[in-house]
Amino acid sequence: MLRFGKRLFQREVCAVTFVMVGALLLVTLFCYSDDFSTSDHKLQIDVKNYDCHMLSSVRESPKIDPSPICERNISVEQIQNFSSLPTNIKDLLYYRHCRHFPMLLDVPNKCGGANASSDVFLLLVIKSSAVNYDRREVLRKTWAKERLSSGVWIRRIFISGTMGTRYEKKRLNQLLKLEQSKYNDIIQWDFKDTFYNLTLKQMLFLEWMERNCPRAHFLFNGDDDVFANTDNMVMYLQNFERKGGRKHLFAGHLIYNVGPIRSPQSKYYVPEQLYESKLYPAYCGGGGFLLSGYTASVIYTNSHSIPILPIDDVYMGMCLARAGFKPEHHLGVRTAGLHVPGRNIDELDPCFFKEMLLVHRMLSGEMYTLWHRIHDPNLRCAPLNSRL
């Protein structure tokens, strides 16, 4: 009898222990399920040869998820004369279909959220590589400063990819992370930031805009080495909006009746395997242009059915043409530079720039000085026509 009671007691202890261990296991799984999910995401990035430790240290928003694996499309090797193409063109063809890459830095609330983004009148979208720290610093203090201008808000975003390999890439990513912690104005994706990936960068931004800033009135899209008179831009855009009647706007330095350059030695080389036609549609020079939020959305929608072309400004023109829209010329946009008449005249005389919208290109020190000179309340200039 005593032996039977002892066995019964042992069974009860085992049962209670089993229940407690099971409950503890369930609690553990529940509490750490998010971590397991994160591990799965990191495994995806490992497969894509991304640096997991770098990504986890740079990623700012918990909502950012790695993108699907981008695999090489070897079927392009069947394209005529593929083997004779330069390596950069081959790489472009191999990965031309890839349109989604992991985000390393994000500013999802830059426009106050999707519903409140109508408060942003002019969104400055500035293409900037990680190494161009000095340019970004000058722009933040001059024409790209976030502020109220003529009663409306100007906001700023730098868009960037990654540069270098191993330690250099890690250092440059850390630089952008430090800037982000101070200014909160950078979107960065984990793709190689090269000239041939400028179109990819533009489309990734437009995707971001659809999600986070769909109601912004207008955008300036340009390089980080341009001088932009953003106060003049605001006045021009306010006048455009007051006229009403149309939503579409895409204005800059208009280029038309030109075709792809077929010389492999050119930076702008586009072989027939990428673009067969002898003429590009009309487009505005990529140094900088203005467009409405409506037109930005139209471009993004039409981009889904147009293969990537490495020349980003031409690609914008292709998307506009697909939608039945046209870009227009603005005399105040000088992406080929501003040619000052005469040898005895200061080529950076503020009076030549005061009435411009944009001039490409300029050194950071020149830009900083010029910005302050054109805003000098004591500056006196003759009418523009008498100077040009």
C-alpha positions as CSV (number, residue, x, y, z in Angstrom):
1,M,0.0,0.0,0.0
2,L,2.8,2.3,0.9
3,R,4.6,1.5,-2.3
4,F,1.4,2.2,-4.4
5,G,1.0,5.6,-2.8
6,K,4.6,6.5,-3.5
7,R,4.1,5.6,-7.2
8,L,0.9,7.7,-7.4
9,F,2.7,10.7,-5.9
10,Q,5.6,10.3,-8.4
11,R,3.1,10.2,-11.3
12,E,1.4,13.4,-10.1
13,V,4.7,15.2,-9.8
14,C,5.7,14.2,-13.3
15,A,2.3,15.4,-14.7
16,V,2.6,18.8,-13.0
17,T,6.2,19.1,-14.2
18,F,5.2,18.3,-17.8
19,V,2.4,20.8,-17.8
20,M,4.6,23.6,-16.4
21,V,7.4,22.9,-18.9
22,G,4.8,22.9,-21.8
23,A,3.4,26.2,-20.6
24,L,6.8,27.7,-20.3
25,L,7.7,26.6,-23.8
26,L,4.5,28.2,-25.2
27,V,5.3,31.5,-23.5
28,T,8.8,31.4,-24.9
29,L,7.6,30.8,-28.5
30,F,5.0,33.5,-28.2
31,C,7.4,36.1,-26.9
32,Y,10.2,35.4,-29.4
33,S,8.2,34.7,-32.5
34,D,9.2,38.1,-33.9
35,D,12.8,37.2,-33.5
36,F,12.3,34.0,-35.4
37,S,10.7,36.0,-38.2
38,T,13.6,38.4,-38.2
39,S,16.0,35.5,-38.5
40,D,14.2,34.3,-41.6
41,H,14.6,37.8,-43.2
42,K,18.3,37.8,-42.4
43,L,18.7,34.4,-44.0
44,Q,17.2,35.8,-47.2
45,I,19.7,38.6,-47.2
46,D,22.6,36.1,-46.6
47,V,21.5,34.3,-49.8
48,K,21.7,37.6,-51.7
49,N,25.2,38.2,-50.4
50,Y,24.2,41.2,-48.3
51,D,26.0,42.0,-45.0
52,C,23.5,41.1,-42.3
53,H,25.4,42.8,-39.5
54,M,25.7,46.0,-41.6
55,L,22.0,45.9,-42.4
56,S,20.9,45.4,-38.8
57,S,23.1,48.2,-37.6
58,V,22.0,50.7,-40.3
59,R,18.3,49.9,-40.5
60,E,16.3,52.7,-38.8
61,S,12.7,51.6,-39.1
62,P,11.2,48.3,-37.7
63,K,8.8,48.4,-40.6
64,I,11.6,47.9,-43.2
65,D,11.6,44.4,-44.7
66,P,14.2,42.8,-47.0
67,S,13.0,42.4,-50.5
68,P,12.7,39.2,-52.6
69,I,15.9,37.6,-53.9
70,C,17.1,39.2,-57.1
71,E,18.5,36.4,-59.2
72,R,20.5,36.6,-62.5
73,N,18.4,36.2,-65.6
74,I,20.7,34.0,-67.7
75,S,18.2,33.9,-70.6
76,V,19.5,37.3,-71.7
77,E,22.6,35.4,-72.9
78,Q,20.5,34.4,-75.9
79,I,20.4,38.0,-77.0
80,Q,22.2,38.6,-80.3
81,N,25.9,39.5,-79.8
82,F,25.5,39.4,-76.0
83,S,29.0,38.1,-75.5
84,S,30.5,41.2,-77.3
85,L,28.8,43.7,-74.9
86,P,30.8,45.5,-72.2
87,T,30.6,44.0,-68.7
88,N,28.4,46.8,-67.3
89,I,25.9,46.4,-70.0
90,K,25.8,42.6,-69.5
91,D,25.3,43.1,-65.7
92,L,22.4,45.5,-66.5
93,L,20.8,43.0,-68.7
94,Y,21.2,40.2,-66.2
95,Y,19.5,42.1,-63.4
96,R,17.3,44.5,-65.4
97,H,14.2,42.9,-64.1
98,C,15.1,43.5,-60.4
99,R,13.1,46.4,-59.0
100,H,13.0,45.8,-55.3
101,F,16.0,46.0,-52.9
102,P,16.4,46.1,-49.1
103,M,16.1,49.5,-47.5
104,L,18.9,50.5,-45.2
105,L,17.6,53.9,-44.2
106,D,14.1,55.3,-44.4
107,V,12.1,58.4,-43.5
108,P,8.5,57.1,-43.6
109,N,7.2,60.1,-41.8
110,K,9.0,62.8,-43.8
111,C,5.7,64.1,-45.2
112,G,3.8,63.6,-42.0
113,G,2.3,60.3,-43.2
114,A,0.4,59.5,-46.4
115,N,-2.8,61.2,-45.4
116,A,-1.1,64.4,-44.3
117,S,1.3,64.6,-47.1
118,S,-0.8,67.3,-48.8
119,D,0.9,69.7,-46.4
120,V,4.1,69.3,-48.4
121,F,4.1,71.8,-51.3
122,L,7.6,71.2,-52.7
123,L,9.5,68.0,-52.0
124,L,13.2,68.2,-52.9
125,V,14.4,64.8,-54.1
126,I,18.2,64.9,-54.4
127,K,20.3,62.2,-55.9
128,S,23.4,61.8,-53.8
129,S,26.1,59.2,-53.5
130,A,27.4,58.3,-50.0
131,V,30.8,59.9,-50.6
132,N,29.3,63.4,-51.3
133,Y,29.0,64.4,-47.6
134,D,30.3,67.9,-48.3
135,R,27.6,68.6,-50.9
136,R,24.8,67.4,-48.6
137,E,26.0,69.6,-45.8
138,V,26.0,72.7,-48.0
139,L,22.6,72.0,-49.4
140,R,21.1,71.5,-45.9
141,K,22.3,75.1,-45.1
142,T,21.3,76.7,-48.4
143,W,18.7,75.9,-51.0
144,A,17.6,72.5,-49.6
145,K,17.0,73.8,-46.1
146,E,13.5,72.7,-44.9
147,R,11.4,75.8,-44.3
148,L,8.3,77.8,-45.0
149,S,8.7,79.7,-48.3
150,S,5.9,82.1,-49.4
151,G,3.7,80.4,-46.9
152,V,4.2,76.8,-48.0
153,W,6.5,73.9,-46.8
154,I,9.6,72.8,-48.5
155,R,10.9,69.3,-47.5
156,R,14.1,67.5,-48.4
157,I,15.2,63.9,-49.1
158,F,18.5,62.6,-50.3
159,I,18.3,59.3,-52.2
160,S,21.3,56.9,-52.2
161,G,22.5,53.4,-52.8
162,T,25.7,51.8,-51.5
163,M,29.3,52.2,-52.6
164,G,32.5,50.3,-52.2
165,T,33.1,46.9,-50.8
166,R,33.7,45.5,-47.3
167,Y,35.2,48.1,-45.0
168,E,34.7,51.0,-47.3
169,K,31.1,50.2,-47.8
170,K,30.7,49.8,-44.0
171,R,32.3,53.2,-43.4
172,L,30.2,55.0,-45.9
173,N,27.0,53.3,-44.6
174,Q,28.0,54.5,-41.1
175,L,28.5,58.0,-42.4
176,L,24.9,58.1,-43.8
177,K,23.6,56.6,-40.6
178,L,25.3,59.4,-38.6
179,E,23.8,62.0,-40.9
180,Q,20.4,60.3,-40.6
181,S,20.5,60.4,-36.8
182,K,21.0,64.2,-37.0
183,Y,18.9,65.3,-40.0
184,N,16.5,62.4,-40.8
185,D,16.6,63.1,-44.5
186,I,18.1,60.1,-46.3
187,I,16.6,57.1,-48.0
188,Q,19.1,54.4,-48.8
189,W,18.7,51.1,-50.6
190,D,21.2,48.2,-50.8
191,F,22.1,48.3,-54.4
192,K,25.3,49.6,-56.1
193,D,25.1,53.3,-56.5
194,T,26.4,53.7,-60.1
195,F,25.5,55.8,-63.1
196,Y,23.8,52.8,-64.7
197,N,21.6,52.4,-61.6
198,L,20.3,56.0,-61.6
199,T,17.0,54.9,-63.2
200,L,16.6,52.1,-60.6
201,K,17.1,54.7,-57.8
202,Q,14.5,57.0,-59.3
203,M,11.9,54.2,-59.6
204,L,12.6,53.0,-56.0
205,F,12.0,56.6,-54.8
206,L,8.7,56.8,-56.8
207,E,7.6,53.6,-55.2
208,W,8.4,55.1,-51.8
209,M,6.5,58.2,-52.6
210,E,3.4,56.3,-53.6
211,R,3.5,54.7,-50.2
212,N,4.6,57.6,-47.9
213,C,4.0,60.9,-49.7
214,P,1.3,60.5,-52.3
215,R,-0.3,63.9,-51.9
216,A,2.7,66.2,-52.1
217,H,1.9,69.0,-54.6
218,F,5.2,69.2,-56.5
219,L,8.7,67.7,-56.6
220,F,12.1,69.0,-57.6
221,N,14.2,66.1,-58.7
222,G,17.9,66.7,-59.3
223,D,21.6,66.2,-58.6
224,D,23.5,67.3,-55.5
225,D,25.8,69.5,-57.5
226,V,23.2,71.9,-58.8
227,F,22.4,75.4,-57.6
228,A,18.7,75.6,-57.2
229,N,16.8,78.8,-56.3
230,T,14.0,77.0,-54.5
231,D,12.3,80.2,-53.5
232,N,11.8,81.0,-57.2
233,M,10.6,77.5,-57.7
234,V,7.9,77.9,-55.1
235,M,6.7,81.1,-56.7
236,Y,6.6,79.5,-60.2
237,L,4.7,76.5,-58.9
238,Q,2.3,78.6,-56.9
239,N,1.5,80.5,-60.1
240,F,1.1,77.2,-62.0
241,E,-1.3,76.0,-59.3
242,R,-3.4,79.2,-59.3
243,K,-4.0,78.9,-63.0
244,G,-5.6,75.5,-62.5
245,G,-7.0,73.5,-65.3
246,R,-4.3,70.8,-65.5
247,K,-2.6,68.5,-63.1
248,H,0.4,67.5,-65.3
249,L,3.7,69.3,-65.0
250,F,7.1,68.2,-66.0
251,A,9.4,71.2,-66.7
252,G,13.1,71.6,-67.2
253,H,15.8,71.9,-69.9
254,L,14.0,70.2,-72.8
255,I,16.0,67.9,-75.0
256,Y,14.4,66.4,-78.2
257,N,15.4,65.0,-81.6
258,V,18.3,63.1,-80.1
259,G,19.0,59.4,-80.1
260,P,21.1,56.8,-78.2
261,I,24.9,57.0,-78.4
262,R,26.2,53.8,-79.9
263,S,29.9,54.3,-79.1
264,P,31.0,51.9,-76.3
265,Q,33.6,54.5,-75.1
266,S,30.8,56.9,-74.1
267,K,29.5,57.2,-70.6
268,Y,26.0,57.3,-72.2
269,Y,26.5,54.3,-74.4
270,V,23.2,52.5,-75.1
271,P,23.5,49.5,-77.5
272,E,20.6,48.3,-79.7
273,Q,20.2,45.4,-77.3
274,L,18.9,47.9,-74.8
275,Y,17.1,50.4,-77.0
276,E,16.4,49.7,-80.7
277,S,14.9,53.0,-81.9
278,K,17.2,55.7,-83.3
279,L,15.4,58.5,-81.4
280,Y,14.6,59.1,-77.8
281,P,11.2,60.7,-76.9
282,A,11.5,64.3,-75.7
283,Y,12.8,64.5,-72.1
284,C,14.3,67.0,-69.7
285,G,18.0,67.0,-68.6
286,G,18.5,65.0,-65.5
287,G,20.5,67.6,-63.7
288,G,17.2,68.9,-62.3
289,F,13.5,69.3,-63.3
290,L,10.2,70.1,-61.7
291,L,7.1,67.9,-61.8
292,S,3.7,67.7,-60.1
293,G,2.9,64.9,-57.7
294,Y,0.2,63.8,-60.2
295,T,2.8,63.4,-62.9
296,A,5.2,61.5,-60.6
297,S,2.4,59.0,-59.9
298,V,1.7,58.7,-63.7
299,I,5.4,58.0,-64.4
300,Y,5.6,55.3,-61.7
301,T,2.5,53.6,-63.0
302,N,3.8,53.5,-66.5
303,S,7.3,52.4,-65.5
304,H,5.9,48.9,-64.7
305,S,5.5,48.1,-68.4
306,I,8.8,49.7,-69.6
307,P,12.1,47.9,-69.2
308,I,14.8,49.8,-67.3
309,L,17.0,52.0,-69.4
310,P,20.2,53.2,-67.7
311,I,19.8,56.9,-68.7
312,D,17.4,58.1,-66.1
313,D,16.2,61.3,-67.6
314,V,15.5,59.5,-70.9
315,Y,13.6,56.9,-69.1
316,M,11.4,59.5,-67.5
317,G,10.6,60.8,-71.0
318,M,9.8,57.3,-72.1
319,C,7.3,56.9,-69.2
320,L,5.7,60.3,-70.1
321,A,5.4,59.4,-73.7
322,R,3.7,56.1,-72.8
323,A,1.1,58.1,-70.8
324,G,0.6,60.5,-73.7
325,F,2.2,63.4,-71.8
326,K,5.0,65.8,-72.8
327,P,7.8,67.5,-70.9
328,E,8.1,71.3,-71.4
329,H,11.0,73.8,-71.5
330,H,11.7,76.4,-68.8
331,L,14.2,79.1,-69.5
332,G,15.1,79.3,-65.9
333,V,16.5,75.8,-65.9
334,R,20.1,75.6,-67.1
335,T,21.4,72.1,-66.8
336,A,24.1,72.8,-69.3
337,G,25.4,75.7,-67.2
338,L,24.9,79.4,-67.3
339,H,27.1,81.1,-69.9
340,V,28.0,84.6,-68.8
341,P,28.8,87.0,-71.6
342,G,32.2,88.7,-71.6
343,R,35.6,87.9,-70.1
344,N,35.6,90.8,-67.6
345,I,32.5,89.7,-65.8
346,D,32.3,87.5,-62.7
347,E,30.8,84.2,-63.9
348,L,29.3,83.8,-60.4
349,D,27.8,87.3,-60.3
350,P,24.7,86.8,-58.2
351,C,22.7,89.0,-60.5
352,F,23.0,86.3,-63.2
353,F,21.5,83.7,-60.8
354,K,19.0,85.6,-58.9
355,E,16.1,85.0,-61.4
356,M,17.1,81.4,-62.4
357,L,15.4,78.3,-61.1
358,L,18.4,76.0,-61.5
359,V,22.0,76.0,-62.8
360,H,24.1,72.8,-63.2
361,R,26.8,72.4,-62.0
362,M,28.6,74.1,-59.1
363,L,31.2,73.4,-56.4
364,S,30.0,73.3,-52.8
365,G,31.9,76.4,-51.8
366,E,30.6,78.4,-54.8
367,M,27.1,77.2,-54.0
368,Y,27.3,78.3,-50.3
369,T,28.7,81.7,-51.2
370,L,26.2,82.3,-54.1
371,W,23.2,81.4,-52.0
372,H,24.0,84.1,-49.5
373,R,24.9,86.7,-52.1
374,I,21.6,86.4,-54.0
375,H,19.8,86.8,-50.6
376,D,21.7,89.9,-49.7
377,P,19.0,92.6,-49.2
378,N,21.4,95.2,-50.5
379,L,21.9,93.4,-53.9
380,R,20.9,95.6,-56.8
381,C,20.7,94.1,-60.3
382,A,19.8,95.5,-63.7
383,P,17.0,93.8,-65.6
384,L,17.9,90.2,-66.8
385,N,17.6,90.9,-70.5
386,S,20.2,93.7,-70.3
387,R,22.7,91.2,-68.8
388,L,22.3,88.2,-71.0
